[in-house]
Amino acid sequence: MKILVCDPIADSAVEKMRAAGLDVTVKTGMSPDELIAEVSAYHGAVVRSATKFRKPIIDAAKAMKIIVRGGVGIDNIDVADAEAAGIAVRNTPSASSESVAELALAHMFSVARFICDANVSMRQGQWNKKAYKGIELSGKTLGIIGIGRIGQHLARKAMGIGMTVVAHNKLMSDSPVDGVPMLPMDELLAKADFVSLHVPFIKAKGAVIGKAEFAKMKKGAVLINCARGGVVDETALIESLDSGHILGAGVDVFETEPEPNADLVNHPRVSVTPHVGASTVEAQARVGTEVADILIAFAKEKGL
C-alpha cells in the first residue's frame, strides 16, 4: 500500500508504517497543482491542517482508498466528494484533546492576567505594573459549548482550579462529566464568566457565536476559541471588544489562515496563537501513532 504523507507527522509514525510493510513517501509543502500531479499513484494520504484535499485533487486520486486527517476537524477535506469516489476519510479525534484543553485554559489565564500585554510591554522597556489588575479564575463560571473529548478535559481541569463549570451540547441531554450541568445555550451565555468553544465548523450553518450571542453574554465575559475558524463571527467579536461588553478573548483559530484578521490579532485585549492547539510533543506523538494504526489496520483489512 503506497502512502503519501502531505503534512509533517512524527518520524516514529513513518517508521511504524514502513515496518508494517507500507510504502511511505513523505512530501510536504506541495501546492494544490503539485499535489494533483503527484497523488494518482497512491492508495492512502495523510494530511494535517495545511493540505486541503478538495474535489480537483480527489478527482486526480484515481487509486486512492483512504485519507487520514491527523487531528480532529476534517473541514480541509471535501468529505462528500471523497466518499462518492469510494475513498474512506478518517481522523484522530482523541490524540490532541489534552493539548487543546490545556491551551484553552492557558488563554483564559493569559486574558485574565494580561500576560501577553505585560510580556510585550516589558520587552519594550516599560514597567506598567498598575495597568495590569487582572481577575482570578477560581470562583468564576466557565461555560463550555461542545462537551466532547476536549470539552470534558477542559471541564475537569477548570474544576480543579476552583471554577464552576456548565455546558451546552445540542447533541447531548445528559452531562458526561459529574458536577457539570447541561444548560440551554442562552442560559449558559448569560451565566458564564468565560465561554470556551469546542465545536466543529459547519459552513452551511455559519458562526455559532455572532452578534446576537455576544449580546446575550454577561458583560465583562471572556470568549475562548480553540475550536475552528469560522465558529466565531470575528467582526462581531471585535465590535463586542471595542464596546467593552466583552472583556477579552483568547483565539487560536481564525476565519482566514495563515493570514488572519489583523484587527483581531492586534487587538489589545486578545490573546492569540497561530493554530497551535495540537502542537505539543505528546500530542504529535499520539497523532502519529493513531495515523499509523489506522493505515496499518486499513491495509490489512483491504489486503493491500
C-alpha positions in Angstrom: 0.0 0.0 0.0 1.5 3.3 -1.1 1.0 6.2 1.3 1.6 9.9 0.6 2.3 12.0 3.7 1.4 15.5 2.7 1.9 17.3 6.1 4.5 16.6 8.8 3.9 13.8 11.3 6.2 12.2 13.8 9.1 10.3 12.4 8.2 7.4 14.6 4.8 7.1 12.9 6.5 6.9 9.4 8.9 4.3 10.8 6.0 2.3 12.2 4.2 2.2 8.9 7.3 1.2 7.0 8.0 -1.6 9.5 4.5 -2.9 8.8 5.2 -3.1 5.1 3.6 0.1 3.9 5.4 2.1 1.1 5.5 5.6 2.6 6.6 8.8 0.8 6.9 12.0 2.7 6.4 15.0 0.5 5.2 18.1 2.4 4.5 21.6 1.4 3.1 20.8 -2.0 0.9 23.3 -3.8 -2.6 22.1 -5.0 -1.2 21.8 -8.5 1.8 19.8 -7.3 -0.4 17.5 -5.3 -2.7 16.9 -8.3 0.3 15.9 -10.3 1.6 13.6 -7.5 -1.4 12.0 -6.0 -2.6 9.5 -8.6 -0.1 6.8 -7.7 -1.1 6.5 -4.0 -3.6 4.3 -2.2 -3.6 6.5 1.0 -2.8 10.0 2.1 -2.0 11.7 5.4 -2.9 15.3 6.0 -2.9 17.7 8.9 -4.4 21.1 8.6 -2.2 22.7 5.9 -3.1 20.5 3.0 -6.6 20.9 1.5 -8.0 17.8 -0.2 -10.5 19.5 -2.5 -12.5 17.9 -5.3 -9.9 18.5 -8.1 -7.3 16.7 -6.0 -9.8 13.9 -5.2 -10.7 13.6 -8.9 -7.0 13.1 -9.6 -6.5 10.5 -6.9 -7.5 7.6 -9.1 -6.0 4.9 -6.9 -6.8 6.5 -3.5 -8.6 4.3 -0.9 -8.3 6.4 2.3 -7.4 9.9 3.5 -6.4 10.2 7.1 -6.5 13.6 8.8 -4.1 13.8 11.7 -6.3 15.8 14.0 -9.9 16.4 14.8 -11.5 18.7 12.2 -11.9 17.4 8.6 -13.1 20.6 7.0 -9.9 20.7 4.9 -11.2 17.5 3.1 -14.2 17.5 0.7 -15.6 14.5 2.5 -18.7 14.0 0.4 -16.7 14.0 -2.8 -14.2 11.6 -1.3 -16.8 9.2 -0.2 -18.6 9.5 -3.5 -15.4 8.4 -5.1 -15.1 5.4 -2.7 -12.4 7.0 -0.6 -12.7 6.5 3.2 -12.0 9.5 5.4 -10.7 9.0 8.9 -9.3 11.3 11.7 -7.7 11.1 15.1 -10.2 12.8 17.4 -8.7 11.9 20.7 -4.9 12.3 20.2 -4.8 16.1 20.8 -7.6 16.5 23.2 -5.4 17.1 26.3 -3.2 19.6 24.4 -6.1 21.7 23.1 -7.8 21.7 26.5 -4.6 23.0 28.1 -4.2 25.7 25.5 -7.8 26.9 26.1 -7.0 27.1 29.8 -3.8 28.9 29.1 -5.6 31.6 27.0 -8.0 32.0 29.9 -5.1 32.8 32.3 -3.5 35.0 29.6 -6.5 37.2 29.2 -7.3 37.3 32.9 -3.8 38.3 33.9 -2.8 40.4 30.8 0.1 38.1 30.2 0.6 38.9 26.5 0.4 42.7 27.0 2.7 42.6 30.0 5.2 40.4 28.2 5.4 42.7 25.2 5.5 46.0 27.1 8.3 44.7 29.4 10.3 43.8 26.3 9.8 47.4 25.2 11.3 48.6 28.5 8.0 49.5 30.2 7.0 48.8 33.8 3.3 49.1 33.7 2.5 47.3 37.0 -0.5 49.4 37.8 -2.1 48.8 34.4 -2.4 45.1 34.8 -5.0 44.5 37.5 -6.4 41.1 36.5 -9.1 38.7 37.7 -8.9 35.2 39.3 -10.3 32.2 37.5 -11.1 30.5 40.8 -14.7 31.2 41.7 -15.7 32.1 38.2 -18.1 30.2 35.9 -16.8 28.5 32.8 -19.4 27.8 30.1 -18.3 25.1 27.6 -20.0 24.9 24.3 -19.4 21.4 23.0 -18.7 18.9 25.8 -17.0 16.2 23.7 -13.5 14.9 24.4 -11.7 18.3 24.5 -14.6 20.0 26.4 -14.5 17.2 29.0 -10.8 17.5 29.6 -11.2 21.3 30.0 -14.1 20.9 32.4 -12.1 18.7 34.7 -9.0 21.0 34.6 -11.2 24.1 35.3 -12.9 22.4 38.2 -9.5 21.5 39.5 -8.6 25.2 39.9 -11.9 26.1 41.6 -14.1 27.1 38.7 -17.8 26.3 38.4 -18.4 24.6 35.0 -21.6 24.5 33.0 -22.0 23.1 29.5 -24.2 23.1 26.4 -24.2 20.5 23.6 -27.1 20.3 21.2 -26.5 16.5 20.7 -26.5 15.7 24.5 -29.1 16.0 27.2 -27.1 14.2 29.9 -23.8 15.5 31.1 -20.7 13.3 30.5 -18.9 15.0 33.5 -20.0 14.7 37.1 -20.8 18.1 38.5 -21.2 19.8 35.2 -24.9 20.6 34.5 -26.2 20.9 30.9 -27.8 24.2 30.1 -29.7 25.8 27.2 -27.4 28.0 25.1 -28.9 31.3 26.1 -28.8 30.4 29.8 -25.1 29.4 29.5 -24.2 32.7 27.8 -25.9 34.7 30.4 -24.3 32.8 33.3 -20.7 32.3 32.2 -17.7 34.5 33.0 -15.7 32.5 30.5 -17.1 30.8 27.4 -15.0 28.2 25.6 -15.9 26.7 22.2 -15.2 23.1 21.3 -17.5 22.5 18.3 -16.9 21.8 14.6 -17.3 24.5 11.9 -20.2 23.7 9.6 -20.0 26.1 6.7 -23.7 25.8 5.9 -24.7 26.8 9.4 -22.1 29.6 9.9 -20.9 31.0 13.1 -22.0 29.6 16.4 -21.3 32.9 18.2 -22.3 36.0 16.4 -23.7 39.4 17.2 -26.8 38.1 18.8 -24.9 35.7 21.0 -22.4 38.3 22.2 -25.3 40.5 23.2 -26.6 37.6 25.4 -23.2 37.1 27.2 -22.5 38.6 30.6 -20.9 42.0 30.5 -17.2 41.5 31.1 -17.1 37.9 30.0 -14.2 36.3 28.1 -14.5 34.2 24.9 -12.1 31.4 24.1 -11.9 29.8 20.6 -9.5 26.9 20.2 -12.1 25.0 18.1 -12.2 26.0 14.4 -12.0 29.2 12.4 -15.5 30.4 11.5 -17.3 29.3 14.6 -17.0 32.8 15.9 -18.0 35.9 13.8 -14.8 37.8 14.0 -16.3 41.2 13.1 -18.9 40.8 15.9 -16.2 39.8 18.3 -14.2 42.9 17.6 -17.3 45.1 18.0 -18.0 43.5 21.3 -14.5 44.0 22.5 -14.4 47.6 21.3 -17.7 48.4 23.0 -16.4 46.9 26.3 -19.1 44.4 26.5 -16.6 41.6 26.2 -13.6 41.9 28.5 -11.2 39.9 26.3 -10.7 36.8 24.0 -8.3 34.0 23.5 -8.1 32.9 19.9 -6.1 30.0 18.4 -8.1 29.6 15.1 -9.2 32.1 12.5 -11.6 32.5 9.6 -8.6 33.1 7.3 -5.4 31.1 7.9 -2.5 31.7 7.7 -3.4 35.3 7.1 -5.8 36.1 9.9 -7.7 39.3 10.5 -5.1 41.9 11.6 -7.5 43.9 13.6 -8.3 40.8 15.7 -4.7 39.7 16.1 -3.5 43.2 17.1 -6.4 43.9 19.5 -5.0 44.9 22.9 -7.5 42.6 24.7 -7.0 39.5 22.7 -4.5 36.6 23.4 -3.6 35.0 20.1 -1.7 31.9 19.0 -1.3 30.5 15.4 -3.5 27.4 15.5 -1.1 25.5 17.8 -3.7 23.7 19.9 -2.3 20.3 19.0 1.3 21.4 18.8 2.8 19.6 21.8 5.4 16.8 21.7 2.9 14.5 23.4 0.0 15.2 21.1 2.1 14.9 17.9 3.4 11.5 19.0 -0.2 10.4 19.7 -1.5 11.8 16.4 1.3 10.0 14.5 0.6 6.7 16.3 -3.1 6.9 15.6 -2.5 7.7 11.9 -0.1 4.8 11.6 -2.5 2.4 13.4 -5.4 3.5 11.1 -3.5 2.9 7.9 -1.9 -0.4 9.0 -5.3 -1.7 10.0 -6.9 -0.5 6.8 -4.1 -2.1 4.7 -4.7 -5.5 6.4 -8.5 -5.2 6.1 -8.3 -4.5 2.4 -5.4 -6.8 1.6 -3.2 -4.0 0.3 
